[in-house]
Amino acid sequence: MINKVDIQEVLFEENMVFIDVRSPKEYHEDTIPNAINMPILNDEEREYVGYLYKHVSHDKAKEVGLKYASEKLVDFYVEIKKILSEKKKVALFCFRGGLRSNSVANILDIMDVNIYVIIGGYKSYRNFVINSLPNYAEKFKYIVLHGHTGVGKTKLLKILNENGMSVLDLEGLAKNSGSVFGSLAFNNESNSQKMFESLLFKNFHEMKDNIVFTESESKRVGRVILPEFLFSDMESGYHILISTNIKNRVKIIEDDYVNTDLPDKNEKLKSAINKLRKRLSNNKADEYIEQIDKGEYKLVIEGLMVDYYDPLYNHSINKIEKYDLIIEYQEEMEAVNKLIEFANNHSL
């Protein structure tokens, strides 16, 4: 039996597994968070069927599309039966809830496999996200962490989250930390605006508290732009300045950008340095590139912080006339404990 449902009926159902039957390209642009991609047509097949639909005939496009789809139906049947055997439910969706999802659903129905199909497909989900995000305006009181590069703001957010505090990690949702080195920490896989908004909506829905820790950001984080209401809410929140010694800062940056499995790491680091030539001077850029080739990463990190990032961030740090709290720490848990104490004292 095919159960057709609106997205809001099933989106937050705990045992629901979403299967996105769109092409990988569509899926990577945006999807329901944690959805499984099982494309009825891969990128090349979808492009060819689209060409046939526009330039040959609708019937020929359907014929070829059916041929491509038929080759994958056994995999659909096996995978969905496995999911159902784990006492979970399955909801399929394509772009508009049309031919792709319904063709799979009809075959599974014949095989007596009970699933759901999202009415309106991905498009209805996207509209639901767009319409729902503004509902979170002024819903949370943000504790915004400020500080120079390398003071560990993102790391502190992670530890706070592990200690049960509500956290909004905007750089993690965007998969970019906003600088020329920003995407390196995420293996050069930045999220699209649509994917960012999907993850942001999911994050909002799962918040346990009204007090939320986040990191100071500009309106743009990598490729994405923050919703106006969120940026405004962050500005009107509590503001805490974080600082630590240069040794800790160098270690934090080294862990994020150097001690990784990123392919061609040195070349990517040097490419980022080259983008800063006009601001650093050619001599300084050449010096840093030479140090990277020698593996002298700590010298590069400290130099970049002192020569470039600290002066750059001074402007934004000084924009706050008076911080609600200033924390200078040696050990991370020292800062975490003070942040939790502040949150408990200012809970709504």
C-alpha positions in Angstrom: 0.0 0.0 0.0 1.3 3.5 -1.0 0.7 6.1 1.8 1.0 9.6 0.4 1.8 12.1 3.2 2.6 15.8 3.6 6.2 16.4 4.7 5.2 18.0 8.1 3.4 14.7 9.1 6.6 12.6 8.9 9.6 14.9 9.0 10.2 14.6 12.7 9.0 11.0 13.1 11.8 9.1 15.0 11.7 5.8 13.0 11.3 7.3 9.6 14.0 6.7 7.0 13.9 9.1 4.1 15.1 7.9 0.7 15.9 10.6 -1.9 15.6 9.0 -5.4 16.9 12.2 -7.2 20.3 12.2 -8.9 23.5 12.6 -6.8 23.9 16.2 -8.0 20.5 17.2 -6.8 21.0 15.3 -3.5 24.4 17.0 -2.8 22.8 20.5 -3.4 20.3 19.9 -0.7 18.2 17.1 0.8 16.4 16.2 4.0 19.2 15.8 6.6 20.3 12.1 7.0 18.3 11.0 3.9 19.7 8.1 1.9 20.4 8.8 -1.7 19.2 6.0 -4.0 19.0 7.7 -7.4 16.6 6.2 -9.9 18.7 8.0 -12.5 22.3 9.0 -12.0 23.6 12.4 -13.1 24.5 11.3 -16.7 21.2 9.3 -17.1 19.1 12.2 -15.9 20.9 14.6 -18.3 20.3 12.3 -21.2 16.6 11.7 -20.4 16.2 15.4 -20.1 17.7 15.9 -23.5 15.4 13.3 -25.0 12.4 15.0 -23.3 13.2 18.4 -24.8 14.6 17.5 -28.2 13.2 14.1 -29.2 9.9 13.2 -27.6 8.3 12.7 -24.3 7.6 9.0 -25.1 11.2 8.3 -26.0 12.4 10.0 -22.7 10.0 7.8 -20.7 11.1 4.7 -22.5 14.8 5.3 -21.8 14.1 6.5 -18.3 12.1 3.3 -17.6 15.0 1.2 -18.9 17.5 2.9 -16.6 15.2 2.6 -13.6 14.4 -1.0 -14.2 18.1 -1.9 -13.7 17.9 -0.5 -10.1 14.6 -1.9 -8.9 16.1 -5.0 -7.3 18.5 -2.9 -5.3 15.6 -0.7 -4.1 13.6 -3.8 -3.1 16.5 -5.3 -1.1 17.5 -2.1 0.6 14.0 -1.1 1.6 13.1 -4.5 2.9 16.2 -4.4 5.0 15.2 -1.1 6.5 11.7 -2.2 7.2 13.0 -5.4 8.9 14.7 -3.1 11.4 11.3 -1.9 12.5 11.7 1.4 10.7 9.4 3.2 8.2 10.5 4.4 4.7 9.4 7.6 2.9 10.5 8.2 -0.7 10.7 11.5 -2.4 11.9 13.0 -5.7 11.8 16.6 -6.8 8.1 17.2 -7.0 6.7 13.8 -5.8 6.1 12.8 -9.4 7.3 10.1 -11.8 10.6 9.1 -10.1 9.2 8.4 -6.6 5.9 7.1 -7.8 7.4 4.6 -10.3 9.5 3.1 -7.5 6.6 3.1 -5.0 4.2 1.4 -7.5 6.7 -1.5 -8.1 7.2 -1.9 -4.3 3.5 -1.9 -3.8 3.1 -4.8 -6.2 5.8 -6.6 -4.2 3.7 -5.9 -1.0 6.2 -3.5 0.5 4.5 -0.7 2.4 6.1 2.7 2.2 5.3 6.4 2.2 5.7 8.9 -0.6 6.1 12.6 0.2 3.4 14.7 -1.5 5.2 17.4 -3.5 8.6 15.7 -3.0 11.7 17.8 -2.2 10.0 21.0 -3.4 7.4 20.7 -0.6 10.2 20.0 1.9 12.1 23.1 0.8 9.1 25.3 1.0 8.4 23.9 4.5 12.0 24.9 5.6 11.7 28.4 4.1 8.4 29.1 5.7 9.4 27.6 9.1 12.8 29.2 9.7 11.4 32.7 10.5 9.4 31.1 13.4 12.7 30.8 15.3 13.2 34.6 15.4 13.7 35.8 19.0 13.1 32.2 20.3 16.6 31.8 21.7 19.0 34.0 23.7 22.4 33.5 22.3 25.7 33.5 24.1 28.1 34.7 21.4 31.8 33.7 21.8 34.4 36.2 20.4 38.1 36.1 20.2 41.2 36.0 17.9 41.9 33.1 15.5 43.0 30.0 17.4 41.5 30.7 20.8 39.4 27.6 20.4 35.9 29.0 20.0 34.7 26.1 17.8 36.4 23.5 20.1 34.7 25.1 23.1 31.4 24.8 21.4 32.0 21.1 20.8 32.9 20.5 24.5 29.8 22.5 25.6 27.6 20.4 23.4 29.2 17.2 24.8 28.3 18.6 28.3 24.6 18.9 27.4 24.5 22.6 26.5 22.6 23.9 23.4 25.0 24.9 20.7 24.7 26.4 17.2 27.9 25.7 15.3 27.4 27.8 12.2 30.8 27.0 10.7 30.0 23.3 11.0 26.7 23.8 9.3 28.2 25.8 6.5 31.3 23.5 6.3 33.5 26.6 6.2 35.1 28.8 8.7 34.9 31.9 6.6 38.6 32.6 5.8 40.8 31.6 2.8 41.8 28.6 4.8 38.1 28.0 5.8 37.2 25.0 3.6 40.5 23.1 4.4 39.2 22.1 7.8 36.2 20.5 6.0 38.1 18.8 3.2 37.0 21.5 0.7 33.4 20.4 0.9 31.4 23.5 1.7 27.6 23.3 1.9 25.2 25.1 -0.3 22.9 27.8 1.0 20.0 25.4 0.7 21.8 22.6 2.6 22.9 25.1 5.3 19.3 26.2 5.8 18.1 22.6 6.0 20.7 21.8 8.7 20.0 25.1 10.5 16.2 24.2 10.6 17.0 20.8 12.0 19.4 22.3 14.6 16.7 24.8 15.7 14.1 22.0 16.0 16.4 19.9 18.2 17.4 22.7 20.6 16.8 21.6 24.2 17.2 25.0 25.8 16.4 28.7 25.1 20.0 29.7 26.0 22.3 28.8 23.0 26.0 29.1 22.6 27.4 30.1 19.2 30.4 31.8 17.7 30.6 35.4 16.5 30.2 35.5 12.7 29.7 38.0 9.9 26.6 37.7 7.8 28.5 35.5 5.4 30.1 32.2 6.4 32.0 30.7 3.5 29.4 30.2 0.7 26.4 30.8 2.9 24.6 33.9 4.2 22.9 33.9 7.7 19.2 34.7 7.9 18.7 38.3 8.8 16.7 37.3 12.0 19.5 35.1 13.2 22.2 37.7 12.7 20.0 40.2 14.6 19.3 37.8 17.4 23.0 37.1 17.8 23.8 40.8 18.0 21.3 41.3 20.8 22.6 38.3 22.8 25.3 38.0 25.4 28.9 38.5 24.3 31.9 36.8 25.8 35.5 37.4 24.9 37.7 34.3 24.9 41.6 34.5 25.0 44.4 32.0 25.7 48.2 31.9 25.3 49.9 31.7 21.9 51.1 28.1 22.5 47.5 26.9 22.9 46.4 28.9 19.9 49.1 27.5 17.6 48.2 23.9 18.8 44.5 24.4 18.1 45.1 25.7 14.5 47.7 23.0 13.9 45.1 20.3 14.8 42.4 21.9 12.6 44.4 22.6 9.5 47.7 20.6 9.6 47.1 17.4 11.5 44.5 16.2 9.0 44.2 13.6 6.2 43.5 16.3 3.5 45.1 15.2 0.2 47.7 17.6 -1.2 47.6 19.4 2.1 50.8 21.5 1.5 49.7 22.6 -1.9 46.3 23.7 -0.6 48.0 25.6 2.3 50.3 27.3 -0.2 47.4 28.2 -2.4 45.7 29.9 0.5 48.9 31.8 1.3 49.1 33.0 -2.3 45.6 34.4 -2.0 46.9 36.6 0.8 50.0 38.0 -1.1 48.6 41.5 -1.5 47.9 41.8 2.2 51.0 40.0 3.5 53.6 41.2 1.0 55.4 39.0 -1.5 58.4 38.5 0.8 56.3 37.4 3.7 54.2 35.0 1.5 57.4 33.5 0.0 58.8 33.0 3.6 55.6 31.2 4.7 55.6 28.9 1.6 59.2 28.0 2.2 58.4 27.1 5.8 55.5 25.0 4.7 57.8 23.1 2.4 60.1 22.5 5.3 57.3 21.3 7.5 57.7 24.3 9.9 54.0 24.7 10.3 54.1 26.2 13.8 56.2 29.1 12.5 53.7 29.8 9.7 50.7 29.6 12.1 52.1 32.0 14.7 53.3 34.3 12.0 50.0 34.5 10.3 48.2 35.1 13.6 50.5 37.9 14.6 51.0 39.5 11.2 47.6 39.1 9.7 44.7 37.6 11.6 45.1 39.4 15.0 45.1 42.9 13.4 42.3 41.9 11.2 40.1 40.6 14.0 40.9 43.5 16.3 38.3 45.6 14.5 35.4 43.2 15.0 36.5 42.4 18.6 36.6 46.1 19.5 33.1 46.7 18.0 31.7 45.3 21.3 31.8 48.3 23.7 31.5 46.1 26.8 31.6 42.3 27.0 29.4 40.5 29.4 32.3 38.3 30.4 36.0 38.0 29.6 37.6 34.6 29.9 41.4 34.0 29.7 42.1 30.3 30.1 45.0 28.0 30.2 43.1 24.7 30.2 39.9 24.2 28.0 37.7 22.9 30.8 38.5 26.1 32.8 36.8 28.1 30.1 34.0 25.6 29.6 33.1 25.6 33.3 32.9 29.4 33.4 30.7 29.4 30.3 28.3 26.9 31.8 28.2 28.9 35.0 27.4 32.0 33.0 24.6 30.2 31.1 23.1 28.8 34.3 23.1 32.3 35.8 21.3 33.8 32.8 18.9 31.0 31.9 15.4 32.1 30.8 
